[in-house]
Amino acid sequence: MELQQMRYAVAIADELSFTKVAEQCFVVQSALSHQIKALERELGVQLFARSSRRVELTDAGDAFVSAAREALQATQRFMMDAVAAEGEVKGTLTIGVIPTVTAIDVPHALAGFHTAYPAVQVRLRGGGSEQSVDDIRGGCPYALSQAAWGTLFGVA
């Protein structure tokens, strides 16, 4: 099992679309499907129920994706801990943003951060306020949103 296969499975679970995930990951859909089928074969379970119009997460898929999210987050922490031991801050910072927030030129606002931490790659993930809340619950560490406070209750 490879980390990339876990990343693909998590992304497909989030999007419920092989096509969207293939586009987001810059791979052809057949290669993505092949990786998921190889993962399912290795695990001996079907992660996704596929039809010509829908993709659904199976019970086994739900259990796997939950554990895969934790494993991927742990892997990121391990890498960051190893890098931190060398004294340089590097890695990837993912920030969820809504379209109206991007109107304030988020990349320009992050210029100072990039100057201070040139080895940190900043990834902006677009979507609405609900998507930002879902991203936070799914492990995205930061989101810029105009969601009402009540919708964010319980989000750390």
Residue pairs with C-beta under 8 A, 6 or more apart in sequence:
1 39
1 42
1 43
3 72
3 75
4 35
5 35
5 36
5 38
5 39
6 39
6 68
6 71
6 72
7 25
7 72
8 21
8 25
8 32
8 35
8 36
8 39
9 36
9 39
9 47
9 61
9 64
9 65
9 68
10 65
10 68
10 69
10 72
11 21
11 24
11 25
12 18
12 21
12 32
12 36
12 48
12 55
13 48
13 57
13 61
13 62
13 65
14 138
15 21
15 24
16 54
16 55
16 56
16 57
17 55
18 29
18 32
18 33
18 36
18 50
18 55
19 29
21 32
22 28
22 29
22 31
22 32
25 32
36 47
36 48
39 47
40 46
40 47
43 60
43 64
45 58
45 60
45 61
45 64
46 58
46 60
46 61
47 57
47 58
47 60
47 61
47 64
47 65
48 55
48 56
48 57
48 58
48 61
49 55
49 56
49 57
49 58
57 65
69 138
69 139
72 139
73 139
76 91
76 92
79 91
80 91
83 89
83 90
83 91
88 119
89 117
89 119
89 120
90 117
90 119
90 120
91 119
91 120
91 121
92 120
92 121
92 122
92 123
93 120
93 121
93 122
93 123
93 141
93 142
94 123
94 124
94 125
94 135
94 140
94 141
94 142
95 106
95 122
95 123
95 124
95 125
95 140
95 141
95 142
95 143
95 144
96 124
96 125
96 126
96 127
96 131
96 132
96 135
96 136
96 140
96 142
96 143
96 144
96 145
97 106
97 124
97 125
97 126
97 127
97 132
97 143
97 144
97 145
98 126
98 127
98 128
98 129
98 131
98 132
98 144
98 145
98 146
99 126
99 128
100 146
101 144
101 145
101 146
102 124
102 126
106 124
106 144
107 124
110 122
113 120
113 122
114 120
114 122
125 135
125 140
127 135
129 145
129 146
129 147
129 151
130 147
130 151
132 140
132 143
132 144
132 145
132 147
133 143
133 145
133 147
133 151
133 152
133 155
135 143
136 142
136 143
136 155
136 156
137 155
145 152
